[in-house]
């Protein structure tokens, strides 16, 4: 697929399986200057940040493009033409706000009142990750395509963000509105990693899964290593932990690793990281855990405040020992302790007695510096520390308000938040790649999540499941 083919089409779809050069094709297209910039739309601020970083690194002139999210662009239009796109709901209620925003902006575009503005602002429209568009977003893009040459990039097998509203039927709606121009079929991710046969196996597996068939995890033994689950949680956890250590010990120390765990039970992923040294947790961008503990801090004091903080930290680092700390506090506060209070115990005592942000910050630092603790959720712990420091430096902000500021900062950091060796779910790891992938239970995944998981590893894939036949 060439840039000329993209620029030679006024309306169409490029089917883009994982690792087949979609991002490079988009970047090469944006490097071709037009009289007006391209409008490039995607779904997440992290995705926008990642694409902008690549464009900057490769020297694509900034004047060539405008990159933003679909909802971000719609919000800009609604703000510019507020009387015509009046959105009653507020952003505090995103479940109502964004659907209303999309529908109102779509209606205004359909009216034709800003057709000339759109056409004078952009040369053409490129939409990435189109399989993640819900019906309202799809209709908005369709309306824009009445005024701009439009190419959409997507892969129905990577549609796993399907919880934001009804999705348009791919075969009978998306492909009718945007006829297929081409399907990318060269597994560049794996060719560049020196494992083209693995890339071809993943493409073949994608086709089987797309047709509703199962795949055999023992059909690519050079690169795909299958391990059978025993059904015993302790045994399986031990085997999975050993597998990740073997991957790290048997390959280059600089090789990256993504561990793909249970999509719905974050606690299981956290538990894996807590027992596997060197594996960090990929956090959701909404930082819900941090928002929750920040609200708890705002609304508690004394022993209750300490309890909330220690509960939260215990999900982020090992060795906190909340129960023994609380027990010791009873003795220390009563002045009955025979052994002097430790640095951490003094920090806990200070939070109980003072409850200010400085004492909370001191407790976090004391726990982090303790040689008997180990942080395994570095992203969450860092966000919590930054929240406390922001609230400390700006007393006008509550902890929750500070946490919301930190959350938005993190949203715009993109994939810089991903450590070299990490565990997450397919939802958190989609769009990322690593040298090696470790899937903890392939049998628990549907075909779409299975394909996304398999396509993360560029050099090898290690898979646990009840059976070697999955899908």
C-alpha positions as CSV (number, residue, x, y, z in Angstrom):
1,X,0.0,0.0,0.0
2,X,1.5,3.3,-1.1
3,X,1.0,6.9,-0.1
4,X,-0.1,7.6,-3.7
5,X,-2.9,5.1,-3.2
6,X,-4.1,6.9,-0.1
7,X,-3.9,10.3,-1.7
8,X,-5.6,9.0,-4.8
9,X,-8.7,8.0,-3.0
10,X,-11.5,10.3,-1.9
11,X,-13.3,7.8,0.3
12,X,-12.2,4.5,1.6
13,X,-11.0,2.1,4.3
14,X,-7.6,0.6,4.8
15,X,-7.8,-2.6,6.8
16,X,-4.8,-2.5,9.1
17,X,-3.9,-5.7,11.1
18,X,-1.6,-5.1,14.0
19,X,2.1,-4.6,13.2
20,X,1.6,-4.2,9.4
21,X,2.8,-0.7,9.0
22,X,-0.3,1.4,9.4
23,X,1.4,4.1,11.5
24,X,4.3,4.4,9.0
25,X,1.8,4.8,6.2
26,X,0.0,7.5,8.0
27,X,3.2,9.3,8.8
28,X,4.5,9.0,5.2
29,X,1.2,10.4,4.0
30,X,1.4,13.4,6.4
31,X,4.9,14.1,5.1
32,X,3.4,15.0,1.7
33,X,2.6,18.7,2.0
34,X,-0.7,20.0,0.9
35,X,-2.0,23.6,0.6
36,X,-3.9,23.0,3.9
37,X,-3.1,20.6,6.8
38,X,-4.5,17.1,7.1
39,X,-7.0,16.6,9.9
40,X,-6.0,13.4,11.7
41,X,-8.5,12.0,14.3
42,X,-8.1,9.2,16.7
43,X,-9.7,8.2,20.1
44,X,-7.4,8.8,23.0
45,X,-5.2,11.7,24.1
46,X,-2.4,9.1,24.7
47,X,-2.8,8.0,21.1
48,X,-2.6,11.7,20.0
49,X,0.6,12.2,22.1
50,X,2.2,9.0,20.7
51,X,1.6,10.0,17.1
52,X,2.8,13.6,17.6
53,X,6.0,12.3,19.2
54,X,6.6,10.1,16.2
55,X,5.9,12.9,13.8
56,X,8.2,15.2,15.6
57,X,11.0,12.6,15.8
58,X,10.7,11.9,12.1
59,X,10.8,15.6,11.2
60,X,7.3,15.8,9.6
61,X,6.5,19.6,9.4
62,X,4.0,20.6,12.0
63,X,2.2,22.7,9.5
64,X,1.2,19.6,7.6
65,X,-1.2,18.2,10.1
66,X,-3.7,18.8,12.9
67,X,-3.9,15.7,15.2
68,X,-6.5,15.4,17.9
69,X,-9.2,13.1,19.2
70,X,-12.6,12.8,17.6
71,X,-14.2,14.1,20.8
72,X,-11.6,16.8,21.2
73,X,-12.3,18.1,17.7
74,X,-16.1,18.0,18.3
75,X,-15.6,19.9,21.6
76,X,-13.7,22.6,19.7
77,X,-16.5,23.0,17.2
78,X,-19.1,23.1,20.0
79,X,-17.1,25.8,21.8
80,X,-16.6,27.9,18.6
81,X,-20.3,27.6,17.7
82,X,-21.9,27.3,21.1
83,X,-25.2,28.8,20.2
84,X,-25.7,26.3,17.4
85,X,-24.2,23.3,19.2
86,X,-25.6,23.9,22.6
87,X,-24.7,21.0,24.9
88,X,-26.8,20.9,28.0
89,X,-24.9,18.2,29.9
90,X,-21.6,19.0,31.5
91,X,-18.3,17.2,31.3
92,X,-18.7,16.1,34.9
93,X,-21.2,13.6,33.6
94,X,-19.3,12.1,30.6
95,X,-21.9,9.4,30.0
96,X,-24.4,12.2,29.0
97,X,-22.0,14.9,27.8
98,X,-20.1,13.1,25.1
99,X,-23.1,11.5,23.3
100,X,-24.9,14.8,23.3
101,X,-21.7,16.6,22.1
102,X,-21.3,14.2,19.2
103,X,-24.9,14.3,18.1
104,X,-25.2,18.1,18.3
105,X,-21.9,18.7,16.4
106,X,-22.9,16.1,13.8
107,X,-26.3,17.8,13.3
108,X,-24.6,21.2,12.9
109,X,-22.1,19.8,10.3
110,X,-25.0,18.2,8.4
111,X,-26.7,21.6,8.2
112,X,-23.9,22.7,5.9
113,X,-23.4,26.0,7.8
114,X,-19.7,25.4,8.4
115,X,-18.9,23.4,5.2
116,X,-16.8,26.2,3.8
117,X,-14.9,26.6,7.1
118,X,-14.1,22.9,7.2
119,X,-13.0,22.8,3.5
120,X,-10.9,25.9,3.9
121,X,-9.2,24.5,7.1
122,X,-8.2,21.0,6.0
123,X,-7.1,19.3,2.9
124,X,-8.3,15.8,3.8
125,X,-9.4,13.7,6.8
126,X,-7.5,10.6,8.1
127,X,-9.1,8.6,11.0
128,X,-7.1,6.1,12.9
129,X,-8.4,3.1,14.9
130,X,-11.7,3.2,13.2
131,X,-12.9,0.0,14.7
132,X,-13.2,1.8,18.1
133,X,-15.7,4.3,16.7
134,X,-19.2,4.0,18.2
135,X,-22.3,4.8,16.2
136,X,-22.3,8.5,17.1
137,X,-18.6,8.9,16.2
138,X,-19.1,7.0,13.0
139,X,-22.0,9.3,12.0
140,X,-19.8,12.4,12.8
141,X,-17.0,11.1,10.5
142,X,-19.5,10.2,7.8
143,X,-20.8,13.8,7.9
144,X,-17.2,15.2,7.7
145,X,-16.6,12.9,4.7
146,X,-19.3,14.8,2.8
147,X,-16.9,17.8,2.8
148,X,-13.4,16.3,2.9
149,X,-11.7,13.4,1.2
150,X,-11.6,10.8,3.9
151,X,-9.6,7.7,4.5
152,X,-10.2,5.6,7.7
153,X,-7.8,3.0,9.1
154,X,-9.1,0.1,11.2
155,X,-9.2,-3.6,11.9
156,X,-12.4,-5.3,13.1
157,X,-10.4,-7.9,14.9
158,X,-9.0,-5.2,17.2
159,X,-12.4,-4.0,18.3
160,X,-12.2,-4.4,22.0
161,X,-13.2,-0.8,23.1
162,X,-16.9,-1.6,22.6
163,X,-18.3,-0.4,25.8
164,X,-18.9,3.3,25.0
165,X,-22.2,2.8,23.2
166,X,-23.5,0.9,20.2
167,X,-21.0,0.1,17.5
168,X,-21.7,0.4,13.8
169,X,-22.0,-2.9,11.9
170,X,-18.6,-3.3,10.2
171,X,-19.6,-5.2,7.1
172,X,-23.0,-3.6,6.4
173,X,-22.3,0.0,7.5
174,X,-18.6,0.9,7.8
175,X,-17.4,-0.9,4.7
176,X,-20.4,0.3,2.7
177,X,-19.7,4.0,3.6
178,X,-16.0,3.5,3.3
179,X,-15.2,0.8,0.7
180,X,-12.0,-1.2,1.2
181,X,-9.1,0.3,-0.7
182,X,-6.5,-2.2,0.6
183,X,-5.6,-4.5,3.4
184,X,-2.1,-4.3,4.8
185,X,-0.5,-7.7,4.8
186,X,3.2,-7.4,5.4
187,X,4.1,-8.2,9.1
188,X,6.7,-5.4,9.5
189,X,6.8,-5.6,13.3
190,X,8.0,-9.2,13.1
191,X,10.2,-8.7,10.1
192,X,12.0,-5.9,11.8
193,X,12.4,-8.1,14.9
194,X,13.9,-10.9,12.9
195,X,10.9,-13.2,13.3
196,X,8.9,-13.0,10.0
197,X,7.5,-16.5,10.5
198,X,5.9,-15.5,13.8
199,X,4.4,-12.5,12.0
200,X,2.9,-14.7,9.3
201,X,1.6,-17.1,11.9
202,X,-0.2,-14.2,13.7
203,X,-1.7,-13.0,10.4
204,X,-2.9,-16.5,9.6
205,X,-4.3,-16.8,13.1
206,X,-6.1,-13.5,12.6
207,X,-7.8,-14.9,9.5
208,X,-8.9,-18.0,11.3
209,X,-10.3,-16.1,14.2
210,X,-12.1,-13.7,11.9
211,X,-13.8,-16.6,10.3
212,X,-14.9,-17.9,13.7
213,X,-12.4,-20.8,13.7
214,X,-10.0,-21.8,16.5
215,X,-6.2,-21.7,16.4
216,X,-3.6,-24.2,17.6
217,X,-1.1,-22.7,20.0
218,X,1.3,-25.6,19.2
219,X,1.4,-24.9,15.5
220,X,4.3,-22.4,15.7
221,X,6.7,-24.0,18.2
222,X,9.7,-22.0,17.3
223,X,8.1,-18.8,18.6
224,X,4.9,-19.7,20.4
225,X,5.4,-21.6,23.6
226,X,2.3,-23.1,25.1
227,X,1.9,-24.1,28.8
228,X,-1.1,-25.9,30.1
229,X,-2.9,-24.5,33.2
230,X,-3.4,-27.0,36.0
231,X,-6.5,-25.5,37.5
232,X,-4.7,-25.0,40.8
233,X,-4.3,-21.3,41.4
234,X,-1.1,-21.5,43.5
235,X,0.6,-23.9,41.0
236,X,-0.5,-21.9,38.0
237,X,0.7,-18.7,39.6
238,X,4.1,-20.2,40.4
239,X,4.4,-21.6,36.8
240,X,3.5,-18.2,35.3
241,X,6.0,-16.4,37.5
242,X,8.7,-18.9,36.5
243,X,7.9,-18.4,32.9
244,X,8.4,-14.6,33.1
245,X,11.7,-15.1,34.9
246,X,12.8,-17.6,32.2
247,X,11.9,-15.1,29.5
248,X,14.0,-12.4,31.1
249,X,17.0,-14.7,31.9
250,X,17.1,-16.4,28.5
251,X,17.0,-13.2,26.4
252,X,18.8,-9.9,26.2
253,X,18.6,-7.9,29.4
254,X,17.2,-4.9,27.4
255,X,14.4,-6.9,25.8
256,X,10.9,-5.7,26.7
257,X,8.1,-7.8,28.1
258,X,4.3,-7.4,28.2
259,X,2.4,-9.7,30.5
260,X,-1.3,-9.8,29.6
261,X,-3.5,-10.7,32.5
262,X,-7.2,-10.8,33.4
263,X,-9.1,-8.0,31.8
264,X,-11.7,-7.7,34.5
265,X,-9.8,-8.4,37.7
266,X,-7.1,-5.9,38.2
267,X,-6.3,-7.4,41.6
268,X,-5.0,-10.5,39.9
269,X,-2.7,-8.4,37.8
270,X,-1.5,-6.5,40.8
271,X,-0.9,-9.8,42.6
272,X,1.3,-11.1,39.8
273,X,3.4,-7.9,39.9
274,X,3.7,-8.0,43.6
275,X,5.4,-11.4,43.4
276,X,7.4,-10.8,40.2
277,X,10.3,-8.5,40.8
278,X,10.9,-6.1,37.9
279,X,7.3,-6.3,36.6
280,X,5.4,-3.0,36.9
281,X,1.7,-2.5,36.5
282,X,0.2,-0.5,33.6
283,X,-2.5,1.8,35.1
284,X,-5.7,2.9,33.4
285,X,-5.6,6.5,32.3
286,X,-8.6,7.4,34.5
287,X,-6.5,6.7,37.6
288,X,-9.7,5.6,39.4
289,X,-7.8,4.2,42.4
290,X,-6.0,7.6,42.9
291,X,-9.2,9.6,42.6
292,X,-10.9,7.4,45.1
293,X,-8.1,7.6,47.8
294,X,-7.8,11.3,47.2
295,X,-11.5,11.7,48.0
296,X,-11.0,9.5,51.1
297,X,-8.2,11.8,52.3
298,X,-10.4,14.8,51.8
299,X,-13.1,13.4,53.9
300,X,-11.3,11.7,56.8
301,X,-8.8,12.4,59.6
302,X,-6.9,10.7,62.4
303,X,-6.9,7.0,62.5
304,X,-9.4,6.7,59.7
305,X,-7.2,8.8,57.4
306,X,-4.2,6.6,58.1
307,X,-6.3,3.5,57.5
308,X,-7.3,4.8,54.0
309,X,-3.8,5.8,53.1
310,X,-2.2,2.5,54.2
311,X,-5.0,0.5,52.4
312,X,-4.2,2.3,49.2
313,X,-0.4,2.0,49.5
314,X,-0.7,-1.7,50.3
315,X,-2.1,-2.2,46.8
316,X,1.0,-0.5,45.4
317,X,3.9,-1.8,47.4
318,X,4.9,-4.9,49.3
319,X,5.9,-4.9,52.9
320,X,3.7,-2.1,54.2
321,X,2.4,-4.2,57.1
322,X,-0.7,-2.2,57.9
323,X,-2.0,-4.5,60.6
324,X,1.2,-4.3,62.7
325,X,1.5,-0.6,62.2
326,X,-2.0,0.0,63.4
327,X,-1.4,-2.2,66.4
328,X,1.8,-0.4,67.2
329,X,0.1,3.0,67.0
330,X,-2.3,2.0,69.8
331,X,0.7,1.4,72.0
332,X,2.8,4.4,70.8
333,X,-0.1,6.9,71.1
334,X,-0.7,5.7,74.7
335,X,2.9,6.1,75.5
336,X,3.3,2.4,76.4
337,X,5.9,1.5,73.8
338,X,9.1,-0.1,75.2
339,X,11.0,0.1,71.9
340,X,11.5,3.4,70.2
341,X,9.1,4.2,67.3
342,X,10.6,3.6,63.8
343,X,10.8,6.3,61.1
344,X,7.7,4.9,59.5
345,X,5.8,4.6,62.8
346,X,6.7,8.3,63.6
347,X,5.4,9.2,60.1
348,X,2.1,7.3,60.7
349,X,1.8,9.0,64.1
350,X,2.3,12.4,62.5
351,X,-0.5,11.8,60.0
352,X,-2.9,10.8,62.8
353,X,-2.0,13.8,64.9
354,X,-1.6,16.5,62.1
355,X,-3.3,15.0,59.1
356,X,-1.8,17.7,56.8
357,X,-0.4,17.1,53.3
358,X,3.2,17.4,54.5
359,X,2.8,14.6,56.9
360,X,1.1,12.4,54.3
361,X,4.0,13.1,51.8
362,X,6.5,12.2,54.5
363,X,4.7,8.9,55.2
364,X,4.8,8.0,51.5
365,X,8.5,8.8,51.2
366,X,9.3,6.9,54.4
367,X,7.6,3.8,53.1
368,X,9.2,4.1,49.7
369,X,12.7,4.4,51.2
370,X,12.3,1.5,53.5
371,X,14.5,-1.4,52.3
372,X,11.8,-3.9,53.4
373,X,9.2,-2.4,50.9
374,X,9.0,-2.7,47.1
375,X,6.8,-0.6,44.8
376,X,5.2,-2.7,42.1
377,X,2.7,-0.2,40.9
378,X,5.1,2.6,40.1
379,X,2.7,4.6,38.0
380,X,0.0,4.6,40.6
381,X,2.4,5.4,43.5
382,X,4.0,8.2,41.5
383,X,0.6,9.7,40.7
384,X,-0.4,9.5,44.4
385,X,2.8,11.3,45.5
386,X,2.4,13.9,42.8
387,X,-1.2,14.5,43.9
388,X,-0.1,15.1,47.5
389,X,2.7,17.4,46.4
390,X,0.3,19.4,44.1
391,X,-2.2,19.7,46.9
392,X,0.6,20.8,49.2
393,X,1.9,23.4,46.9
394,X,-1.6,24.7,46.0
395,X,-3.7,24.7,49.2
396,X,-6.7,25.9,47.2
397,X,-7.0,22.5,45.6
398,X,-8.5,19.6,47.4
399,X,-6.8,16.2,47.1
400,X,-9.4,15.1,44.6
401,X,-9.0,18.2,42.5
402,X,-5.2,17.7,42.6
403,X,-5.7,14.1,41.5
404,X,-7.8,15.2,38.6
405,X,-5.1,17.6,37.4
406,X,-2.5,14.8,37.7
407,X,-4.8,12.5,35.8
408,X,-5.1,14.9,32.8
409,X,-1.3,15.4,32.8
410,X,-0.9,11.6,32.6
411,X,-3.4,11.3,29.8
412,X,-1.2,13.5,27.6
413,X,2.0,11.6,28.4
414,X,1.0,8.8,26.1
415,X,3.1,5.6,26.0
416,X,5.9,7.2,28.1
417,X,4.0,5.8,31.1
418,X,4.7,2.2,30.0
419,X,7.7,0.5,31.7
420,X,10.0,-1.9,29.9
421,X,8.5,-5.0,31.6
422,X,4.9,-4.5,32.5
423,X,1.6,-6.3,33.2
424,X,-1.8,-5.1,32.0
425,X,-4.9,-6.2,30.2
426,X,-5.6,-6.1,26.4
427,X,-7.5,-2.9,26.9
428,X,-4.5,-1.2,28.5
429,X,-1.8,-2.7,26.2
430,X,-3.6,-2.4,22.8
431,X,-1.4,-0.4,20.4
432,X,1.7,-1.3,22.3
433,X,4.4,-3.8,21.3
434,X,7.2,-5.6,23.1
435,X,9.9,-8.1,22.3
436,X,8.1,-10.8,24.2
437,X,4.5,-11.4,25.3
438,X,3.3,-13.6,28.2
439,X,-0.4,-14.4,28.1
440,X,-1.7,-15.7,31.5
441,X,-4.9,-17.3,30.3
442,X,-5.7,-17.3,26.6
443,X,-8.7,-19.5,27.1
444,X,-10.5,-16.7,29.0
445,X,-10.3,-14.4,26.0
446,X,-12.7,-13.9,23.1
447,X,-11.3,-14.0,19.6
448,X,-10.7,-10.2,19.5
449,X,-8.9,-10.0,22.8
450,X,-6.9,-13.1,21.9
451,X,-5.7,-11.6,18.6
452,X,-4.8,-8.3,20.3
453,X,-2.8,-10.3,23.0
454,X,-1.0,-12.5,20.5
455,X,0.0,-9.6,18.3
456,X,1.9,-7.8,21.2
457,X,5.0,-10.0,21.1
458,X,7.5,-9.3,18.3
459,X,10.1,-12.0,19.1
460,X,8.2,-14.6,21.1
461,X,4.8,-15.4,22.7
462,X,4.4,-17.5,25.8
463,X,0.8,-18.7,26.4
464,X,-1.0,-20.3,29.3
465,X,-4.4,-21.9,28.8
466,X,-6.4,-25.0,29.6
467,X,-6.1,-26.3,26.0
468,X,-3.8,-25.6,23.1
469,X,-6.9,-25.0,20.9
470,X,-8.2,-21.5,21.6
471,X,-10.4,-18.9,20.0
